[in-house]
Every structure is written in structure tokens, then in C-alpha cells.
Amino acid sequence: MPIILTLGEVLRACGEQVRFAGDKSMLRTRPAACSIDSRTCQGGDLFFALAGDKFDGHEFLPQVFEKQALAAVVSARWYEQHPKQRNNLIIVGDVLQALQNLGSAIRRRWGKPVLALTGSNGKTTTKEMVAAVLAQKKVVHKTVGNLNNHIGVPLTLSQLAFAHDMAVVEMGANHFGEIARLCEIAVPQYGLITNVGRAHLEFFGDAAGVARAKGELFHYLHEHEGIAFFNADDPYLPAVLPAGLKAVTYGLQKPAQIHGTIKQTDGGGHATLSWRNTEIRINVPGAHNAGNALAAVAIGDFFGIAPEAIRAGIEACASVSQRMQIVRKSGMVIINDAYNANPESMKIALGFLAQQPLAASARRVAILGDMLELGASAEAAHREIGEFIATLPLQAVFAYGPQTKHLVDAVGQNCWAVHFMKKQNLFAEVNRSVRPGDVLLLKGSRGMAMEEVLEKLPEV
């Protein structure tokens, strides 16, 4: 489905001092989609030539026009050096700013409600649950995957269609001010912060700093008379809830407007959430996902969705790739939670591993990578995880990366723990040591790419 603006309207939306070079009859055409990747760009797309640390999108213009892209957004600096172009070009001062301006213009033209969500853990899983619940009553547009940053959010907004009743937009940040900027682009009327954990401490300092950064969403809602969905169980969130902000509270432990309980957890680690007279089986492993599901319950209830429809929406959700994803390979059960890690999510995943039933002679094995962006807290945080592992019924730990050396040291003699600085050595030892029946956990920060261990396991 084409974007809702014509190329001429895109030209005006991209900002001031924007020029067009090319076939002006094309200005009445609507681009098929917005693209930032020459590999996936298709005919009719509008390509944004973003420049990054590793690549410059301008270098791939021949490929995108070979694929019949409608036009490309390019920087004025590049165009001055390459003036003899025969393709349709929108020439701007800043390509990223143009993308953000366009995303916001499309969102404003569309004009319907946006619910924004952020948090340290569980953003993408919660987003999927919330969207599935709302979809029981509405046509919902949602963030695809985790396109939740200064590039992903405007790309998500660019896909809005008038057929959509509502949008659920995930927002991520690792610096102060980023959530506030994303709110300016997406203009949400509703917002949810899943929780606060020790993520990106290199930039936020401590958990209170994380709360302030995530709390930029609540402050935006307060300034624009929006409504917040508030996790009453999180100890850091009350400090960033502005006085007078309308809020719907939910919680499993603390008093809240929407209160739930975990009724039971089955052998596969799937919890059953009890709310009012409704029991909801959560098909994403881990009891912690009951809190994520309860957020979706609170939002569904607010929008008038019947309890049975809320249950159907949540029960339709399965694990998102590399987030508590259960995989079976070579006779082993692998918990692929490798997408990212911070101390809180690491403890949750390790606790889940420790609860997994074992066959005779089988073992629970944690294969862990560094938790990145923890700044001065990194060594202490990794030691904390090692001490936590020492209390669990795990049989082996394979740790990769410079910081996990502190983790292995803290495990001590309570569990067989081995440290690696080279990934090939990790692969070799894991393949040598694991055996059918074992339950493996893969966990680490995104930069550690611990899912590669799964790829290297031999097929049996």
C-alpha cells in the first residue's frame, strides 16, 4: 500500500530549503514505501540516503534506481558534488531530519490515536501483546520488529494508512532526550513504560537515570493531556509520574486499578494470569511475562475490549525471535534469549533456566555474553550475576567477552564455569561439552550476538 502523501507532499514535508531534481510529473505519484536499505528497496519506493558510521546510502543510489525506485532523498552536500543526475532526487540539508519530518507529517495527516511504549525490558513482547489485544476491536498498525529508534520510529509512522484505527509505536533510547524527541515525532496520546532496569548505565548513570530517560514519555503526555498506563509494581516509576497526569494503574503485587495474579506456571514455564474472572494462558515462556500481559489487559480494558477478547489476543501471542524463544536442536532444548541483556533481564532468564525440568544425566547450561553499556557499573554488575548463578541449580556456565571474566570469578566452585575471549573457542567447547537432553540458555547484549552459538550447534 503506497504511503498517504504524494511525492510533491513529501517534498514539502521534508523541511525548509528542499529542492527537487527530476521529472516533475512524478510529484503527483505516491511512493510505494520509504526505504533506507538498498538491498530491500523495491520499485516505486522512496529511498533515504542515510549516512552512518559504516555506510553512506548515497553510494547505493545506482542500485536503488536500477530497481526502479521512484526517487531518493539526498543531501545537498552530496548533490553539489554530483550535480549531473538523471533520476528523481529530493535534495535536503539533512537526510535523517527529512525522514523524521516526513514520518511526523504522515502521522499528523493520518490523525488518529498513537500509543507509545518504552521500558528497559519487555518492550517488544509487550508491544506484540498490546497490539494483539487492540486488534480484537481495531485495525492496528504496530512497530515491525524493534524499529524503535530515531530511524525506526519515523519509518514505522511512514507506513500508516487511513484504514488503521490506531498505532502502537515502540520507543527505545540510550541517551537522555531521545524519548522526548521520538514523542515529538510520533505525537502519542497514550503511553506505557513497561519497567525500569539497569540498561545503558554508561549513559544514564544509574537506575534512577534510566527512569528519568524513560519518564520523558510521561512528561510528554502530561504536557499534552495524554493518558499513561502505569506499572504500580515498578519501584522507580513513581518518581517520574508527573502530578496531575491521568493514569491507569496495573500490578501483580501493589494495589492497582487493574490487578492480576499469577495462578500457576506449567512445566514449560508458561504462566496463567488471573484477572477478575478471566484466566489467560501466556504462551510466551517466563512468569515475568505475566506483567507484560497485564499491561495489555489494562490497555484493552481501557479501550472497552471484552475480557474474552483480551484473553484471545494475549493467548495468540508467541515468543518474538531471540526473546525467550524455545528452540529444539540436536536433542537439546535451547532458550534463545540472545537479543539483549542487562542485569535484570539476565537474572530473569537465568531463573527461568533454573526452573527447567531435566531428564536423567541432563544439565542446565548457561551460555552468556557481556552485558554492554553499563559504564563504571560493569564489573560489579557482572560479579552480581556470577553470585546469583552460584545460588542456582545450574551445571555449567560458558562465558564470552571481557566483562564475563568477572562473572566467572564470582561463580566460584559452585558450578563449572569457563571463560572465553575468542568466540571460536567458545563454539568449540560448547559443541564438545553439551549433549542431548541438556537445556541451554543463550543470553547477552546485542553486540555479543550469542545466537551464533545456536547456529554453530551441529545437527544430530
N, C-alpha and C positions, 0 to 999 in steps of 0.2 A: 504494500500500500504506500503510495507516494506521501511525502511529508505535506503538511497542510498549507505551506506557503509556496508561492511561485518563486522562480529564481529571481525575479525582479524584487519581490518582497524580501527574499533572503538578502539581497544586496543592501536594501535599506536597513534591515535588522542587524547586519553585521557591525554597524557603528558609523561614526563620522569619518569623513575623508576616505570613503571607499570608492573605488573605481571598477569599471567593468571593461574588459577587452574581449572581443569575440563577436559572435553572431547575436545581435540584439533581438532577433525574432525568438530566440530561446528564452528570453526573460519572462515569457508567458507560460513556460513549462514548469511543472512541479518536479523537483528531483525525486528519484525513486527512494533514496535514503541518504543519510550522511555517513561518510566513511573516513576512517583515519588509517586504514591498513590496506596497502596496495594489493596484498595477497587475497583479500576478501572483497575488494571493491568490485562492483558489477556495473553493467551497462545502465546508464541513466543516473548513477549516483553522483552526489556532490562530495568531492574529496577535499579534506582539510590537510594541507601540507604542514603538519606539525613538526617542529624541530626539537629533538631530545638530546640526551647525553650520548646516545649510541647511533641514532639515525636522524636523518633530515628528510622529511617527507617530500621535499622538492626534488630530491634525487630520483624519486619513483614516479614522477609525473608521466614519463613516456609509457610506463606500464599501465597506469590507470587510464590514459587516453586510448591506448591500444585496446583496452577492454570496453571502450565506448562510454566512459564517464561523461556525464553531462557538462560538468565544469569542475574547476578546482579553485580553492581559496588559497592564495599565495601571499607571501609577504612583499611589501613594497621594495624592501632592500633587495630581495632576490629578483624581482621583476626589473629593477633598474639595471641589473647585470645580465638579464636575459630578455631584452625587450622584443625580440623578433619571435613572437609566439603566434601560432595559428589556432590555438584552442581557446575555449571559453574560460576566462580567468576572472575571479573576483580578487581584487588587489587591496590588501588591508595593511594596516600598520603592525598588527599583532594577530597571528592566526589563532592562537588559543583564545584570546579575548573575543575574537569574532565568533568562534564556536560557542563560547559561553553566552554571548549576546544573542545568538540565534536560538540556542536552547531555551533561554528565558523568554524570548519573543514568542516562540511556539507555545510555551506553557501559558503565557498570558493570553494569546489569541484563543487557545483551547478553553481556558476559563473555568475549569471545573476543579473539584477538591483534590488536593495533594496531601498525602500522609507521609511524612518523613520519619525515618528511624535511623538511630545510630546506637553505639554502645561498644564496649570493649570485647564482649564475647556474644556469639549467637545472633549477630545481625542478619546474616544471610538465611539461616534456618528460620528465624522469626519472621523475616520478610516473606518467605515462602508460605508459612502458616497463615500470616495475616492476609496475604493476597488470596489464598485458597478459601479462607472464610468469607471474605468480602465478595468473592466470585460466586458465592451461592445466591447472591441477590443482585450484583452489579457486574458490568463489563469492566474488568480491571486491567490496567497497564502496570507492569512492575519492572523494576530493575532486572535486567538479564544477568545471571551470574552474580558477580560482585563488582559491577562497573559503578563504583561508589565514590570516585574522587573528582577532582576538578575537571577531568576529561570525561569520565564515565557518566556523571550526572547530566551534563548537557546533552550527551549522546542519547541517554535514556529519554530525556524530555523531547528530543527531536523526533522520536518515534510515536508521539502522542497522536491519536486520531479522534475525530469528533464522535466516533462510535464508543469511545471509552467514557465510562461514567466517573472513574476515579483512578488515581495513580498512587502506587506505593513505591517510594523512592528511598533507596538505601544510601546512607552517607557515611563516609569514613574520613578520618583525619589523623595526622601525626604531628600537626603544629597548631598552635593557638590561632584563631581567626579563620581556620578553614571551614568549619561547620557554619559559622556566620556567613561566609561568602557563598557557600552552597545553598543556604537558605535564601539569600538574595536572588540567586538564580532560579531556584525551584518554587519559591513563594508558597511554602506549606501552610495549610490551615490547621493541621493536626500533626502531633509529633510524639514519638516514643523513644525513650532511652532504655535499652534492654538492661544494662548494668554498667558498673564501673569496675575495672580491673587494672592491674599494673602493666599496661601496654604503652609502648613508646615513651618510657620514662626518660630516655635520653633527651627528649624534647619537652616533656610535661613535668619532669621533676619528681613527682610522687602521685599517689592515687588521687589526692585532693586536686592536683593539677589536671589529671585526666578528667575528673568530674567537672572542673571549670570549662575545659575544652568541649566536652560533650554537652554541657549545660548551655552552650551558646544556642542550641536548638530551643530550649525552654525560654531563654531570654528573647529570642526572635518571636516566639509565639505570644509571649506576654506583651511585647510591643505592638503586635498586630492582632490582638484579641483572638488568639487561637486557643486550641484546647490540647492539653497534654495527657498522655496515658503514663501513669506514674507507678513504677515498681516500688511498692512500700517496703519490700524486704531488703532493698539495697541500702547499706549504711551511709553511702556517700551522696546519694541523690538529694536528700532533704536540704542540704546546704546550697544547692543550685536551683531550687524551685522558687521562682520569684513570688513574693507575696501578691496575692490577687489573681494569679494565673488560674484559670479554670482547669481542673484536673480530674481525671477518672483514675482512682487508685485500684491496684490489684496486688495480691500477695498470697503466698502459701503459708507464711509464718506470722506476719504482722496483721493487725486489723486493717481491712480494706473494703472498698465498695464491692469489688469482685474478689471473693475469697474462694480458694480451691485447696484441696488436699490431695496428696499422693496416696492413692488407696493401696496400690500394690505394684510390684515390679516383677515381670516374668523372668524365666531363666535366660532369655536373650537380652535382658537389660532394658526392655520396653516398659515404661511406666503407664499406669492408668490414672488419669486425672479425674477427680470427682469435683463437680461444681453444681451447686443446687441439687437437682435430681437427675443430673446427667453424668454419665461416666464415659470418658473419652480415652481410647487406647492410643497412645502416642507411638507411631511407627518409626520414629527416629530414636535410636538407642540412647540410653543415658537418662537417669532420673532428673538431671538438671534441665532437660528439655521440657519438663512439666511447667517450669516458669516461663519458658518461651511460648508454650501453648496457652498458658493462662493470659499472656499479653494478647494473643489472638482472640481469646474468649472475650476479654474486656472490650476490645475494639468491635468485634462482631455484635456483642450485646448493645453497645452504644449506638450502632447503626441499625438496630432493630432486626437483626437476623435471628431467627428462631433457634433455640438450643439444639434441636436435632440437625439443623443445617450447619451450625457451628461445629458440631461433632463430626459431621460428614466431611467438612472442609479440612479439619485437622487430621482426621484419620486417613485422608487421601494423600497426605504429605509423607514422603520418604526421605531418606538421607540425601543431602546435597553432596556432590562429589568432593572427596577428601575431607569431609566433616562427619566424623563418627560413622563412616561408611564401612559396612561389614562386607568383606570380600573373602571368598574361599579359593585357595590355590595350593597346589602341591600337598593336599591333605591337611592344610592348616587353616585356621581362622585368622584373618588379618583385620585389625581395626585400623582403617586408614583415616587418621585424623590429622593428616600432614599439612593441611592448608596453612595453618599459622599456629603460633603458640605464645602464651605469656604465662606467668606463674599460676594464675587462677585456672586457666583452661588446661594447663599441664596437670595440675592436681586432679581436676575433674576426670580427665582421660585416664590417668593412672589409677584412680579409684575405680573407674569402670572396668579397667583391665583386671584389677584385683578381685572383682566380683564374678569374673567369668568362670563357669564350671570347667573342670578338667577331667579328661579320661585318665586312666591309669598310666603313669610314667610320662604324661604330657606336662608341659611347662608354660608358665606365663612369662613372656619375654617383651621387655620394653626396648624399642629401638628409637633413640632420641637424638635430636639435633639441638643446636644452640637456640636459646630464646634471644632474639636480637633486639636492638634499640632500647636496652634497659639502662644505658649510661653507667653512672657510678654505682648503681644497684646491681649490676650484672653478676658479679662474683657472689654476693650474698644471696641473690635470688636463686642461682644455680645450686649453691650449697643447701638452701632451704628445700629445694626439690629432692636433692640426694638424701637429706634427713627424712623427708616424707617417704621416699621409696623404702628406706630402712625399716619402716613400720608396716610395710605391706607384704602380703604373701606372694612375692614375685621370685622367680627362679634365676632370671638373668637380665642384665642391662647391657646393651651395646650403645655407646655414646659417641657422637661425632661432632667435632668442632672445638675450638679453643676454650670456650666457656664451659662445656660439659666436663672438662677435666675436674673442675671444682665439684660438680655433681657426683662424679665417680668417687672422688676422695671422701665425700660426705656419706656415701652409701656404706663405706667401711666393709666389714666382714659379714654383714647381714645378708648379702646377696652377691652372686657372681657378677661383677661389673667390669667392663673392659672399655678403654677409651681409644679413639682413633682420630688421627689428624688427616688421614687420606681416605677419601671415600671408597676407592677401590679396595683398600684393606678392610674397610667395614663390610663391603659386599662379600668379599671372600670369606670372612669369619662368620658372617650370618649364614651364608649358604653351607658352610662346613658344619655349623652347630645346630641349626634348627632341624626339626624332624616332624613328620606327620603327627597330628594331634595337638601340636603346640598352638597357643593363642598369642599372636603378635600385636603389638601396638606400634604404629608409626606416628611420630609426633615431633614437630619442630617448627621454627619460624619459616615463613615462605621462602626466604633466601637460602635455606638449607635444603630444600627440595627432597624431603625424606621419602616422598612417594617413589623415588627412583629405586629404593630397596625392593619395593613390590615388583617393579619391572624386571629386576635382576634375579628374582627368585626363579629357580628352574621349574618347568612344568614336569609333573610326575604322572 
